[in-house]
Amino acid sequence: MMKILFVSLGCDKNLVDSEVMLGLLAEKGYGFTDDEAQADLIVVNTCCFIGDAKEESVNTILEMAEWKKEGKLKGLIVTGCLAERYRQEITEEIPEVDAVVGTASYDRIVEVIEQVTAGEQKLLYGDTDRLVLTETRRILTTGGHYAHLKIAEGCDKHCTYCVIPKLRGRYRSVPMEKLLKEAQELADQGVKELILVAQETTMYGVDLYGEKRLHVLLRALCRIKGIRWIRVQYCYPEEIYEELIRTIKEEPKICHYLDLPIQHASDQVLKRMGRRTTRQDLQDIVGRLRKEIPDICLRTTLITGFPGETEEDHEELMAFVDEMEFDRLGVFTYSAEEDTPAACMEGQIPEDIKEARREELMELQQDISFEKAEAMTGTELWCMVEGKIADEYAYVARTYKDAPGIDGYIFIQTMEELMSGDFVKVHVTGAEEYDLIGEIADEFTE
């Protein structure tokens, strides 16, 4: 049996694409390995959203190319955003790469591998506005108790710093019946938490149904037996609407958690970014969410050092973060990406200033996060078990406030035998930086 090593880089949306490809290959009888030395073929699913992601993708391809040089590989295939963006450069500069597959063609991975093993070199690209739909059951790489559900592809926002619309095409919603079928299959496999992802989830349905229907999708997903938590990510703040808030508030399966990528709070920076909100808009949206859902956990991301950002703009952003007290916050330094309007703007900021501003924001947020973690002491809440700590009577778990891979954990001391995916009620006894410490609140687990 031919064995394939899969390397998936970048965002959760890319991970879903990787899981689809794994499913397609499994249907054809291919095997998989995590060991480069045992692999007959290697597929690298790449990201190039910002400079660091691009560098990681290139370095990974070069690392895997070494195995090809040694003659141990039958093929090296590159897929994903870097493959879409730098198709010619990859084939010209890394001759060990046998195939380059664009973002709208990954469902043809079996065909590509068959051609590569037959000795052909392949460049495969489709219309980036094509929506890939398959009936294949994905192979989950997340442990099986949670899974991402990609509800749309592409983006129509065209923020001045972002290359995603050129790589992933216009916004295309996945038909609701397809999503409900996929969610049911995931539940049948034991998935208990669904994490809805897209470049922007809040616009779901506009292209297919002529109106926003994320709330309709959510209510339908809540009816699926076996699903305990539903988490929504990547909600553009200006697109949040009343019926969506009401649905999150009323449906017990939906986590009181939203990811709102706001990027900045200075009106002049927001305008240069091509964003569609002002500082006042952002304050109003956060205030409305917290009024309607008092225990909601709000995560956001910021960009520091955007072209033209003055010290006054930075101070305004600092003041905004201090005032809003987001539960979770990440900060990226601005990365000038080719073929974006922002890369050509005047007032590019030196890297050391970008980094200094990022560190200031993270230090401020650290204090906010520590205070919020301390405030959780004495509360009780349901948590999902992620796994056991080796050689200890302790487990790692997540609260509804913690998305896997990006937020914190709660560490539970207990003699009970728990399994990944179990739900257990936990009494929070303390906090340690970003993470919580707790103990079993009662005997009842789900």
VEXFISE-392194 format. One record per residue (C-alpha): chain; residue in one letter; x, y, z. Coordinates in nm, 2 decimals. Layout:
// residues N
NODE,A,a,X,Y,Z $
...
END
This chain:
// residues 446
NODE,A,m,0.00,0.00,0.00 $
NODE,A,m,0.13,0.34,-0.10 $
NODE,A,k,0.17,0.57,0.21 $
NODE,A,i,0.12,0.94,0.20 $
NODE,A,l,0.24,1.20,0.45 $
NODE,A,f,0.01,1.50,0.48 $
NODE,A,v,0.13,1.84,0.62 $
NODE,A,s,-0.14,2.09,0.67 $
NODE,A,l,-0.04,2.45,0.74 $
NODE,A,g,-0.24,2.77,0.81 $
NODE,A,c,-0.60,2.82,0.92 $
NODE,A,d,-0.88,2.59,1.02 $
NODE,A,k,-1.04,2.64,0.68 $
NODE,A,n,-0.73,2.49,0.52 $
NODE,A,l,-0.74,2.21,0.76 $
NODE,A,v,-1.09,2.12,0.64 $
NODE,A,d,-0.95,2.10,0.28 $
NODE,A,s,-0.68,1.87,0.40 $
NODE,A,e,-0.93,1.64,0.57 $
NODE,A,v,-1.14,1.63,0.25 $
NODE,A,m,-0.82,1.53,0.05 $
NODE,A,l,-0.74,1.26,0.31 $
NODE,A,g,-1.09,1.12,0.27 $
NODE,A,l,-1.07,1.11,-0.10 $
NODE,A,l,-0.74,0.93,-0.09 $
NODE,A,a,-0.86,0.68,0.18 $
NODE,A,e,-1.15,0.59,-0.05 $
NODE,A,k,-0.90,0.49,-0.32 $
NODE,A,g,-0.70,0.27,-0.08 $
NODE,A,y,-0.41,0.49,0.00 $
NODE,A,g,-0.25,0.46,0.34 $
NODE,A,f,-0.11,0.74,0.56 $
NODE,A,t,0.20,0.80,0.78 $
NODE,A,d,0.34,1.07,1.01 $
NODE,A,d,0.70,0.96,0.93 $
NODE,A,e,0.88,1.12,0.64 $
NODE,A,a,1.11,0.82,0.62 $
NODE,A,q,0.81,0.59,0.56 $
NODE,A,a,0.63,0.81,0.31 $
NODE,A,d,0.60,0.73,-0.06 $
NODE,A,l,0.44,1.06,-0.13 $
NODE,A,i,0.42,1.39,0.06 $
NODE,A,v,0.15,1.65,0.02 $
NODE,A,v,0.20,2.00,0.17 $
NODE,A,n,-0.12,2.21,0.20 $
NODE,A,t,0.02,2.56,0.23 $
NODE,A,c,-0.07,2.91,0.36 $
NODE,A,c,0.05,3.25,0.26 $
NODE,A,f,-0.18,3.49,0.44 $
NODE,A,i,0.10,3.69,0.60 $
NODE,A,g,0.48,3.68,0.57 $
NODE,A,d,0.54,3.44,0.86 $
NODE,A,a,0.29,3.19,0.71 $
NODE,A,k,0.46,3.22,0.37 $
NODE,A,e,0.80,3.16,0.52 $
NODE,A,e,0.67,2.85,0.72 $
NODE,A,s,0.52,2.71,0.40 $
NODE,A,v,0.83,2.76,0.19 $
NODE,A,n,1.06,2.61,0.46 $
NODE,A,t,0.83,2.31,0.50 $
NODE,A,i,0.84,2.25,0.12 $
NODE,A,l,1.22,2.28,0.12 $
NODE,A,e,1.24,2.04,0.41 $
NODE,A,m,1.03,1.78,0.24 $
NODE,A,a,1.22,1.83,-0.09 $
NODE,A,e,1.53,1.70,0.08 $
NODE,A,w,1.36,1.36,0.10 $
NODE,A,k,1.30,1.38,-0.27 $
NODE,A,k,1.66,1.45,-0.34 $
NODE,A,e,1.76,1.14,-0.15 $
NODE,A,g,1.54,0.94,-0.38 $
NODE,A,k,1.31,0.81,-0.11 $
NODE,A,l,1.00,0.98,-0.24 $
NODE,A,k,0.79,0.90,-0.55 $
NODE,A,g,0.63,1.25,-0.54 $
NODE,A,l,0.61,1.58,-0.37 $
NODE,A,i,0.28,1.78,-0.41 $
NODE,A,v,0.21,2.13,-0.30 $
NODE,A,t,-0.15,2.25,-0.26 $
NODE,A,g,-0.33,2.55,-0.09 $
NODE,A,c,-0.28,2.93,-0.10 $
NODE,A,l,0.09,2.94,-0.16 $
NODE,A,a,0.04,2.70,-0.45 $
NODE,A,e,-0.23,2.92,-0.60 $
NODE,A,r,-0.03,3.24,-0.56 $
NODE,A,y,0.32,3.13,-0.66 $
NODE,A,r,0.26,2.84,-0.90 $
NODE,A,q,0.54,2.93,-1.14 $
NODE,A,e,0.79,3.03,-0.88 $
NODE,A,i,0.74,2.69,-0.70 $
NODE,A,t,0.80,2.48,-1.01 $
NODE,A,e,1.09,2.69,-1.13 $
NODE,A,e,1.28,2.73,-0.80 $
NODE,A,i,1.20,2.39,-0.63 $
NODE,A,p,1.23,2.13,-0.91 $
NODE,A,e,1.17,1.85,-0.66 $
NODE,A,v,0.80,1.95,-0.65 $
NODE,A,d,0.61,1.72,-0.89 $
NODE,A,a,0.27,1.89,-0.88 $
NODE,A,v,0.12,2.22,-0.78 $
NODE,A,v,-0.26,2.23,-0.71 $
NODE,A,g,-0.46,2.55,-0.67 $
NODE,A,t,-0.72,2.63,-0.41 $
NODE,A,a,-1.02,2.53,-0.62 $
NODE,A,s,-0.88,2.20,-0.75 $
NODE,A,y,-0.79,2.01,-0.43 $
NODE,A,d,-1.08,1.76,-0.49 $
NODE,A,r,-0.88,1.62,-0.78 $
NODE,A,i,-0.59,1.51,-0.55 $
NODE,A,v,-0.63,1.14,-0.65 $
NODE,A,e,-0.60,1.22,-1.02 $
NODE,A,v,-0.29,1.43,-0.94 $
NODE,A,i,-0.12,1.16,-0.74 $
NODE,A,e,-0.20,0.90,-1.01 $
NODE,A,q,-0.03,1.12,-1.27 $
NODE,A,v,0.27,1.19,-1.05 $
NODE,A,t,0.33,0.83,-0.98 $
NODE,A,a,0.31,0.76,-1.35 $
NODE,A,g,0.60,1.01,-1.39 $
NODE,A,e,0.41,1.32,-1.51 $
NODE,A,q,0.46,1.67,-1.36 $
NODE,A,k,0.13,1.84,-1.30 $
NODE,A,l,0.01,2.20,-1.25 $
NODE,A,l,-0.36,2.20,-1.18 $
NODE,A,y,-0.57,2.51,-1.14 $
NODE,A,g,-0.94,2.58,-1.16 $
NODE,A,d,-1.15,2.89,-1.15 $
NODE,A,t,-1.10,3.03,-0.80 $
NODE,A,d,-1.48,3.11,-0.79 $
NODE,A,r,-1.55,2.74,-0.82 $
NODE,A,l,-1.70,2.59,-0.50 $
NODE,A,v,-1.56,2.24,-0.43 $
NODE,A,l,-1.83,2.00,-0.31 $
NODE,A,t,-1.78,1.63,-0.25 $
NODE,A,e,-1.97,1.35,-0.10 $
NODE,A,t,-1.66,1.21,0.06 $
NODE,A,r,-1.64,1.16,0.44 $
NODE,A,r,-1.36,1.36,0.57 $
NODE,A,i,-1.08,1.20,0.78 $
NODE,A,l,-1.07,1.41,1.10 $
NODE,A,t,-0.74,1.52,1.23 $
NODE,A,t,-0.87,1.69,1.54 $
NODE,A,g,-0.91,1.38,1.77 $
NODE,A,g,-1.27,1.31,1.67 $
NODE,A,h,-1.45,1.49,1.95 $
NODE,A,y,-1.46,1.83,1.77 $
NODE,A,a,-1.46,1.92,1.41 $
NODE,A,h,-1.47,2.23,1.19 $
NODE,A,l,-1.76,2.29,0.95 $
NODE,A,k,-1.66,2.52,0.66 $
NODE,A,i,-1.98,2.69,0.57 $
NODE,A,a,-1.85,2.92,0.29 $
NODE,A,e,-1.55,2.98,0.07 $
NODE,A,g,-1.39,3.31,-0.05 $
NODE,A,c,-1.45,3.67,0.05 $
NODE,A,d,-1.60,3.98,-0.10 $
NODE,A,k,-1.47,4.24,0.15 $
NODE,A,h,-1.14,4.33,-0.03 $
NODE,A,c,-0.97,4.48,0.27 $
NODE,A,t,-0.66,4.67,0.15 $
NODE,A,y,-0.41,4.44,0.33 $
NODE,A,c,-0.56,4.11,0.24 $
NODE,A,v,-0.49,3.88,-0.06 $
NODE,A,i,-0.75,3.62,0.02 $
NODE,A,p,-1.01,3.72,-0.24 $
NODE,A,k,-0.75,3.68,-0.51 $
NODE,A,l,-0.65,3.33,-0.38 $
NODE,A,r,-0.99,3.20,-0.28 $
NODE,A,g,-1.23,3.38,-0.50 $
NODE,A,r,-1.56,3.55,-0.43 $
NODE,A,y,-1.78,3.46,-0.14 $
NODE,A,r,-1.97,3.13,-0.20 $
NODE,A,s,-2.19,2.97,0.07 $
NODE,A,v,-2.21,2.59,0.09 $
NODE,A,p,-2.58,2.48,0.04 $
NODE,A,m,-2.75,2.43,0.37 $
NODE,A,e,-2.86,2.07,0.30 $
NODE,A,k,-2.50,1.98,0.23 $
NODE,A,l,-2.39,2.13,0.56 $
NODE,A,l,-2.66,1.96,0.76 $
NODE,A,k,-2.57,1.62,0.60 $
NODE,A,e,-2.20,1.67,0.68 $
NODE,A,a,-2.28,1.78,1.03 $
NODE,A,q,-2.50,1.47,1.08 $
NODE,A,e,-2.21,1.25,0.95 $
NODE,A,l,-1.97,1.42,1.19 $
NODE,A,a,-2.21,1.36,1.48 $
NODE,A,d,-2.24,0.99,1.38 $
NODE,A,q,-1.87,0.97,1.41 $
NODE,A,g,-1.87,1.09,1.76 $
NODE,A,v,-1.81,1.47,1.71 $
NODE,A,k,-1.96,1.67,2.00 $
NODE,A,e,-1.85,2.02,1.91 $
NODE,A,l,-1.89,2.18,1.57 $
NODE,A,i,-1.69,2.49,1.50 $
NODE,A,l,-1.83,2.70,1.21 $
NODE,A,v,-1.56,2.86,1.00 $
NODE,A,a,-1.54,3.07,0.68 $
NODE,A,q,-1.35,3.37,0.58 $
NODE,A,e,-1.66,3.54,0.71 $
NODE,A,t,-1.94,3.34,0.87 $
NODE,A,t,-2.19,3.63,0.92 $
NODE,A,m,-2.26,3.66,0.54 $
NODE,A,y,-2.36,3.30,0.51 $
NODE,A,g,-2.65,3.25,0.26 $
NODE,A,v,-2.65,3.60,0.10 $
NODE,A,d,-2.53,3.46,-0.23 $
NODE,A,l,-2.75,3.15,-0.24 $
NODE,A,y,-3.07,3.27,-0.07 $
NODE,A,g,-3.06,3.65,-0.11 $
NODE,A,e,-3.04,3.71,0.27 $
NODE,A,k,-2.83,3.63,0.57 $
NODE,A,r,-2.92,3.28,0.69 $
NODE,A,l,-2.65,3.20,0.95 $
NODE,A,h,-2.92,3.20,1.22 $
NODE,A,v,-3.14,2.95,1.02 $
NODE,A,l,-2.84,2.72,0.97 $
NODE,A,l,-2.75,2.74,1.34 $
NODE,A,r,-3.10,2.65,1.45 $
NODE,A,a,-3.10,2.35,1.22 $
NODE,A,l,-2.76,2.23,1.34 $
NODE,A,c,-2.89,2.26,1.70 $
NODE,A,r,-3.15,1.98,1.62 $
NODE,A,i,-2.88,1.73,1.54 $
NODE,A,k,-2.85,1.47,1.82 $
NODE,A,g,-2.50,1.41,1.96 $
NODE,A,i,-2.38,1.77,1.90 $
NODE,A,r,-2.33,1.94,2.24 $
NODE,A,w,-2.15,2.26,2.15 $
NODE,A,i,-2.17,2.48,1.84 $
NODE,A,r,-1.91,2.76,1.81 $
NODE,A,v,-1.91,3.04,1.56 $
NODE,A,q,-1.58,3.20,1.44 $
NODE,A,y,-1.48,3.49,1.21 $
NODE,A,c,-1.79,3.71,1.25 $
NODE,A,y,-1.73,4.05,1.08 $
NODE,A,p,-1.87,4.30,1.34 $
NODE,A,e,-2.06,4.51,1.09 $
NODE,A,e,-2.25,4.21,0.96 $
NODE,A,i,-2.38,4.09,1.30 $
NODE,A,y,-2.76,4.12,1.30 $
NODE,A,e,-3.05,4.09,1.55 $
NODE,A,e,-3.18,3.75,1.46 $
NODE,A,l,-2.83,3.60,1.49 $
NODE,A,i,-2.79,3.75,1.84 $
NODE,A,r,-3.13,3.62,1.93 $
NODE,A,t,-3.04,3.27,1.81 $
NODE,A,i,-2.71,3.26,2.00 $
NODE,A,k,-2.90,3.37,2.31 $
NODE,A,e,-3.19,3.13,2.28 $
NODE,A,e,-3.02,2.81,2.16 $
NODE,A,p,-2.85,2.63,2.45 $
NODE,A,k,-2.61,2.43,2.23 $
NODE,A,i,-2.45,2.75,2.08 $
NODE,A,c,-2.15,2.86,2.28 $
NODE,A,h,-2.17,3.22,2.41 $
NODE,A,y,-1.85,3.29,2.22 $
NODE,A,l,-1.78,3.50,1.91 $
NODE,A,d,-1.47,3.58,1.72 $
NODE,A,l,-1.49,3.94,1.59 $
NODE,A,p,-1.18,4.04,1.38 $
NODE,A,i,-1.19,4.42,1.42 $
NODE,A,q,-0.82,4.49,1.32 $
NODE,A,h,-0.80,4.84,1.46 $
NODE,A,a,-1.00,5.12,1.64 $
NODE,A,s,-0.87,5.44,1.49 $
NODE,A,d,-1.12,5.56,1.23 $
NODE,A,q,-0.84,5.68,0.99 $
NODE,A,v,-0.66,5.35,1.00 $
NODE,A,l,-0.99,5.15,0.96 $
NODE,A,k,-1.07,5.36,0.65 $
NODE,A,r,-0.72,5.30,0.50 $
NODE,A,m,-0.77,4.93,0.57 $
NODE,A,g,-1.09,4.93,0.38 $
NODE,A,r,-1.29,4.82,0.68 $
NODE,A,r,-1.65,4.90,0.71 $
NODE,A,t,-1.67,5.01,1.08 $
NODE,A,t,-1.58,5.31,1.29 $
NODE,A,r,-1.46,5.30,1.65 $
NODE,A,q,-1.82,5.40,1.75 $
NODE,A,d,-1.96,5.12,1.55 $
NODE,A,l,-1.73,4.87,1.73 $
NODE,A,q,-1.83,5.01,2.07 $
NODE,A,d,-2.19,4.98,1.98 $
NODE,A,i,-2.16,4.62,1.86 $
NODE,A,v,-1.97,4.50,2.16 $
NODE,A,g,-2.21,4.68,2.39 $
NODE,A,r,-2.51,4.53,2.23 $
NODE,A,l,-2.36,4.18,2.24 $
NODE,A,r,-2.28,4.21,2.61 $
NODE,A,k,-2.62,4.36,2.69 $
NODE,A,e,-2.81,4.08,2.52 $
NODE,A,i,-2.57,3.79,2.62 $
NODE,A,p,-2.40,3.90,2.95 $
NODE,A,d,-2.17,3.60,2.97 $
NODE,A,i,-2.05,3.61,2.61 $
NODE,A,c,-1.68,3.56,2.55 $
NODE,A,l,-1.55,3.79,2.28 $
NODE,A,r,-1.23,3.72,2.09 $
NODE,A,t,-1.07,3.96,1.84 $
NODE,A,t,-0.76,4.02,1.64 $
NODE,A,l,-0.57,4.34,1.57 $
NODE,A,i,-0.31,4.46,1.32 $
NODE,A,t,-0.04,4.69,1.44 $
NODE,A,g,0.19,4.90,1.23 $
NODE,A,f,-0.04,4.94,0.93 $
NODE,A,p,0.08,5.20,0.68 $
NODE,A,g,0.02,5.55,0.81 $
NODE,A,e,-0.05,5.44,1.16 $
NODE,A,t,0.07,5.73,1.39 $
NODE,A,e,0.16,5.71,1.75 $
NODE,A,e,-0.17,5.88,1.82 $
NODE,A,d,-0.35,5.60,1.63 $
NODE,A,h,-0.17,5.34,1.84 $
NODE,A,e,-0.26,5.52,2.16 $
NODE,A,e,-0.62,5.53,2.05 $
NODE,A,l,-0.61,5.15,1.99 $
NODE,A,m,-0.45,5.10,2.33 $
NODE,A,a,-0.73,5.30,2.50 $
NODE,A,f,-0.99,5.11,2.31 $
NODE,A,v,-0.85,4.77,2.42 $
NODE,A,d,-0.84,4.89,2.77 $
NODE,A,e,-1.20,5.01,2.76 $
NODE,A,m,-1.35,4.71,2.58 $
NODE,A,e,-1.16,4.44,2.78 $
NODE,A,f,-1.19,4.17,2.53 $
NODE,A,d,-1.18,3.82,2.67 $
NODE,A,r,-0.94,3.69,2.41 $
NODE,A,l,-0.71,3.90,2.18 $
NODE,A,g,-0.44,3.84,1.93 $
NODE,A,v,-0.21,4.09,1.76 $
NODE,A,f,-0.03,4.06,1.43 $
NODE,A,t,0.23,4.30,1.30 $
NODE,A,y,0.13,4.43,0.95 $
NODE,A,s,0.27,4.23,0.67 $
NODE,A,a,0.30,4.40,0.33 $
NODE,A,e,0.16,4.15,0.08 $
NODE,A,e,0.22,4.17,-0.29 $
NODE,A,d,-0.08,4.27,-0.51 $
NODE,A,t,-0.26,4.44,-0.22 $
NODE,A,p,-0.33,4.82,-0.22 $
NODE,A,a,-0.18,4.86,0.13 $
NODE,A,a,0.16,4.74,0.01 $
NODE,A,c,0.18,5.04,-0.21 $
NODE,A,m,0.06,5.30,0.05 $
NODE,A,e,0.29,5.57,0.18 $
NODE,A,g,0.39,5.57,0.54 $
NODE,A,q,0.52,5.21,0.57 $
NODE,A,i,0.62,5.15,0.94 $
NODE,A,p,0.96,5.01,1.04 $
NODE,A,e,0.95,4.65,1.17 $
NODE,A,d,1.09,4.75,1.51 $
NODE,A,i,0.81,5.00,1.57 $
NODE,A,k,0.54,4.75,1.46 $
NODE,A,e,0.68,4.49,1.70 $
NODE,A,a,0.71,4.74,1.99 $
NODE,A,r,0.35,4.84,1.94 $
NODE,A,r,0.24,4.48,1.93 $
NODE,A,e,0.42,4.41,2.25 $
NODE,A,e,0.25,4.70,2.42 $
NODE,A,l,-0.09,4.58,2.32 $
NODE,A,m,-0.01,4.22,2.43 $
NODE,A,e,0.11,4.34,2.77 $
NODE,A,l,-0.21,4.54,2.82 $
NODE,A,q,-0.42,4.24,2.72 $
NODE,A,q,-0.22,4.01,2.94 $
NODE,A,d,-0.33,4.22,3.25 $
NODE,A,i,-0.69,4.21,3.12 $
NODE,A,s,-0.68,3.84,3.06 $
NODE,A,f,-0.53,3.76,3.41 $
NODE,A,e,-0.80,3.97,3.58 $
NODE,A,k,-1.07,3.79,3.38 $
NODE,A,a,-0.92,3.45,3.46 $
NODE,A,e,-0.91,3.53,3.84 $
NODE,A,a,-1.27,3.64,3.83 $
NODE,A,m,-1.37,3.29,3.72 $
NODE,A,t,-1.26,3.15,4.05 $
NODE,A,g,-1.56,3.01,4.24 $
NODE,A,t,-1.77,2.95,3.93 $
NODE,A,e,-1.90,2.62,3.80 $
NODE,A,l,-1.93,2.54,3.43 $
NODE,A,w,-1.94,2.25,3.18 $
NODE,A,c,-1.61,2.17,3.02 $
NODE,A,m,-1.50,1.94,2.74 $
NODE,A,v,-1.21,1.70,2.82 $
NODE,A,e,-0.92,1.72,2.58 $
NODE,A,g,-0.69,1.46,2.73 $
NODE,A,k,-0.50,1.33,3.03 $
NODE,A,i,-0.18,1.47,3.16 $
NODE,A,a,0.08,1.19,3.15 $
NODE,A,d,0.17,1.04,3.49 $
NODE,A,e,-0.07,1.27,3.68 $
NODE,A,y,-0.42,1.24,3.81 $
NODE,A,a,-0.51,1.54,3.60 $
NODE,A,y,-0.68,1.63,3.27 $
NODE,A,v,-0.67,1.91,3.02 $
NODE,A,a,-1.01,2.05,2.93 $
NODE,A,r,-1.18,2.36,2.76 $
NODE,A,t,-1.46,2.58,2.87 $
NODE,A,y,-1.71,2.74,2.63 $
NODE,A,k,-1.47,3.04,2.63 $
NODE,A,d,-1.19,2.84,2.47 $
NODE,A,a,-1.17,2.75,2.11 $
NODE,A,p,-0.92,2.46,2.05 $
NODE,A,g,-0.57,2.56,1.95 $
NODE,A,i,-0.60,2.93,2.00 $
NODE,A,d,-0.74,2.99,2.35 $
NODE,A,g,-0.66,2.86,2.70 $
NODE,A,y,-0.73,2.55,2.90 $
NODE,A,i,-0.87,2.44,3.24 $
NODE,A,f,-0.66,2.18,3.43 $
NODE,A,i,-0.88,1.94,3.63 $
NODE,A,q,-0.74,1.74,3.93 $
NODE,A,t,-0.94,1.42,3.97 $
NODE,A,m,-0.90,1.05,4.03 $
NODE,A,e,-1.19,0.98,3.80 $
NODE,A,e,-1.13,0.81,3.46 $
NODE,A,l,-1.23,1.05,3.19 $
NODE,A,m,-1.21,1.03,2.81 $
NODE,A,s,-1.14,1.30,2.54 $
NODE,A,g,-1.47,1.44,2.45 $
NODE,A,d,-1.64,1.39,2.78 $
NODE,A,f,-1.83,1.68,2.93 $
NODE,A,v,-1.79,1.73,3.30 $
NODE,A,k,-1.90,2.01,3.54 $
NODE,A,v,-1.60,2.18,3.69 $
NODE,A,h,-1.56,2.40,4.00 $
NODE,A,v,-1.30,2.66,3.92 $
NODE,A,t,-1.05,2.68,4.21 $
NODE,A,g,-0.79,2.92,4.07 $
NODE,A,a,-0.62,3.07,3.77 $
NODE,A,e,-0.26,3.06,3.64 $
NODE,A,e,-0.19,3.33,3.37 $
NODE,A,y,-0.43,3.25,3.08 $
NODE,A,d,-0.54,2.91,3.21 $
NODE,A,l,-0.78,2.79,3.49 $
NODE,A,i,-0.75,2.53,3.75 $
NODE,A,g,-1.05,2.33,3.88 $
NODE,A,e,-1.19,2.02,4.03 $
NODE,A,i,-1.49,1.80,3.95 $
NODE,A,a,-1.81,1.97,4.08 $
NODE,A,d,-2.01,1.65,4.10 $
NODE,A,e,-2.03,1.29,3.98 $
NODE,A,f,-2.22,1.37,3.67 $
NODE,A,t,-2.05,1.36,3.33 $
NODE,A,e,-2.18,1.35,2.98 $
END
